[in-house]
Amino acid sequence: MIEQRPRGGIVILLSFAAALLLAVLPLPDWGQYVRPEWVALVTIYWILALPERISVGWAWCAGLMLDVIQGTLLGQNALGMVIAAFIMTRLHRRMRMFPVAQQAFIVFVVIGLYQMVALWVRSVTGGAAPDLSFLLSVIASAIVWPLVFLILRDLRRRYRIN
C-alpha cells in the first residue's frame, strides 16, 4: 500500500482564516443576529471531508481563535466547537451519504447545540440571558450550509486536498 503525504494544509488554514474574518466582519445591528457561524461551518465541512486530519483538536484551536478575535470568555466558543466536532466525527460516515438538504438539517441541530453551550457558559459566568434571537444565526447557518459545502468541496477537489 502506497502512503500519500497529506496535501492542502495551506488551503485548509486559509479557509479557517477566511471563516474567522467573516465571523468578525462588521455588520449593521440587525445583521448581528443573522450572522452564520462561519467557523463552525468550516470546521464541520473539514471534519466531514477529512476526518482523519481535522477533528476535535482543530475545533478546539479554531474555537480559541474565535474567542480571542471576538473578545469573549476564553474557551466559550472552544467548548461548543469541541462538542460539535465530536458529534460530527461520530456522524461523518452517515452524513456523507445524505443529500445536502438533509445535511443542512443536521448542521442546524449541531450548531444549535453549539449555541446552547455558548449560552450556558455565558449564563454560568454571570452574563445576561439573551432572548431567542440567537436561533436566527442557527437558521442562517443551516441556510448557508449548501453554499459553504459546495465552495469548500470545489476547493478540495481543485487543490487535491487529502
C-alpha positions as CSV (number, residue, x, y, z in Angstrom):
1,M,0.0,0.0,0.0
2,I,1.3,3.4,-1.0
3,E,1.1,6.1,1.6
4,Q,0.4,9.6,0.3
5,R,1.6,12.7,2.2
6,P,-1.2,14.9,3.3
7,R,-1.7,17.8,0.8
8,G,-3.5,21.1,1.1
9,G,-2.7,22.2,4.6
10,I,-2.4,25.8,3.4
11,V,-5.8,25.7,1.8
12,I,-7.4,24.4,5.0
13,L,-5.7,27.1,7.1
14,L,-6.8,29.8,4.6
15,S,-10.4,28.5,4.8
16,F,-10.3,28.8,8.6
17,A,-8.7,32.3,8.3
18,A,-11.5,33.4,5.9
19,A,-14.1,32.0,8.3
20,L,-12.5,33.9,11.2
21,L,-12.6,37.1,9.1
22,L,-16.3,36.5,8.2
23,A,-17.0,36.0,11.9
24,V,-15.8,39.5,12.8
25,L,-16.9,41.3,9.7
26,P,-18.7,44.5,10.8
27,L,-22.5,44.2,10.2
28,P,-25.4,46.5,11.0
29,D,-27.2,45.9,14.2
30,W,-29.9,43.8,12.6
31,G,-27.2,41.7,10.8
32,Q,-25.5,40.6,14.1
33,Y,-28.4,38.3,14.8
34,V,-28.4,36.6,11.4
35,R,-24.6,36.1,11.1
36,P,-24.0,32.4,10.3
37,E,-21.5,30.6,12.5
38,W,-18.8,30.6,9.8
39,V,-16.0,28.9,11.8
40,A,-18.3,26.1,12.9
41,L,-19.5,25.6,9.3
42,V,-15.9,25.3,8.0
43,T,-15.0,23.0,10.9
44,I,-17.9,20.8,10.2
45,Y,-17.1,20.6,6.5
46,W,-13.4,19.7,7.0
47,I,-14.4,17.1,9.6
48,L,-16.8,15.5,7.0
49,A,-14.3,15.7,4.2
50,L,-11.1,14.7,6.1
51,P,-12.0,13.2,9.5
52,E,-8.5,11.6,9.8
53,R,-6.8,15.1,9.6
54,I,-9.3,17.5,11.0
55,S,-11.0,16.7,14.3
56,V,-11.5,17.8,17.8
57,G,-8.0,19.4,18.2
58,W,-8.6,21.6,15.2
59,A,-12.0,22.5,16.5
60,W,-10.5,23.5,19.9
61,C,-7.9,25.7,18.2
62,A,-10.5,27.3,15.9
63,G,-12.8,28.0,18.9
64,L,-9.9,29.5,20.9
65,M,-9.0,31.8,17.9
66,L,-12.7,32.8,17.7
67,D,-12.7,33.6,21.4
68,V,-9.6,35.8,21.1
69,I,-10.9,37.6,18.0
70,Q,-14.4,38.2,19.4
71,G,-13.1,39.1,22.9
72,T,-15.4,36.5,24.6
73,L,-14.5,34.4,27.6
74,L,-11.6,32.2,26.6
75,G,-12.9,28.8,26.0
76,Q,-16.6,29.7,25.5
77,N,-16.6,29.1,21.7
78,A,-13.9,26.4,22.0
79,L,-16.1,24.2,24.3
80,G,-19.0,24.4,22.0
81,M,-16.8,23.8,18.9
82,V,-15.3,20.7,20.5
83,I,-18.7,19.3,21.3
84,A,-19.9,20.0,17.8
85,A,-16.7,18.4,16.3
86,F,-17.1,15.3,18.5
87,I,-20.7,14.8,17.3
88,M,-19.6,15.3,13.6
89,T,-16.7,12.9,13.9
90,R,-19.2,10.3,15.2
91,L,-21.7,11.0,12.4
92,H,-19.4,11.7,9.4
93,R,-19.9,8.4,7.7
94,R,-23.6,8.6,7.8
95,M,-23.8,12.3,7.0
96,R,-21.6,11.9,3.9
97,M,-24.4,9.8,2.3
98,F,-27.1,12.3,2.9
99,P,-28.1,14.9,0.3
100,V,-27.1,18.5,1.1
101,A,-30.6,19.4,2.3
102,Q,-30.6,16.7,4.9
103,Q,-27.0,17.7,5.9
104,A,-28.3,21.2,6.4
105,F,-30.8,19.9,9.0
106,I,-28.1,18.1,10.9
107,V,-25.9,21.2,10.7
108,F,-28.9,23.1,12.1
109,V,-29.1,20.7,15.1
110,V,-25.3,20.7,15.7
111,I,-24.9,24.4,15.5
112,G,-27.9,24.9,17.7
113,L,-26.2,22.7,20.3
114,Y,-23.0,24.7,19.8
115,Q,-25.0,27.9,20.5
116,M,-26.7,26.4,23.6
117,V,-23.3,25.5,25.1
118,A,-22.1,29.1,24.4
119,L,-25.2,30.4,26.1
120,W,-24.8,28.1,29.0
121,V,-21.2,29.3,29.6
122,R,-22.3,32.9,29.3
123,S,-25.1,32.4,31.9
124,V,-22.8,30.5,34.3
125,T,-20.3,33.3,34.2
126,G,-23.0,35.9,35.0
127,G,-23.8,37.2,31.5
128,A,-27.2,38.4,30.6
129,A,-29.5,35.7,29.2
130,P,-30.4,36.6,25.6
131,D,-33.8,36.1,24.0
132,L,-34.5,33.6,21.3
133,S,-32.8,35.8,18.7
134,F,-29.7,33.6,18.9
135,L,-31.7,31.0,16.9
136,L,-31.5,33.3,13.9
137,S,-27.8,32.6,13.5
138,V,-28.5,28.9,13.7
139,I,-31.1,29.1,11.0
140,A,-28.8,31.3,8.9
141,S,-26.0,28.7,9.3
142,A,-28.3,25.9,8.0
143,I,-29.4,28.0,5.1
144,V,-25.8,28.9,4.1
145,W,-24.5,25.3,4.6
146,P,-25.1,24.2,1.0
147,L,-23.1,27.1,-0.3
148,V,-20.3,26.5,2.2
149,F,-20.3,22.8,1.3
150,L,-20.1,23.4,-2.5
151,I,-17.4,26.1,-2.2
152,L,-15.2,24.0,0.1
153,R,-15.8,20.8,-1.9
154,D,-14.7,22.6,-5.1
155,L,-11.5,23.9,-3.3
156,R,-10.8,20.4,-2.0
157,R,-11.1,18.9,-5.5
158,R,-9.3,21.7,-7.3
159,Y,-6.2,21.5,-5.0
160,R,-6.5,17.7,-4.5
161,I,-6.5,18.0,-0.7
162,N,-6.2,14.7,1.0
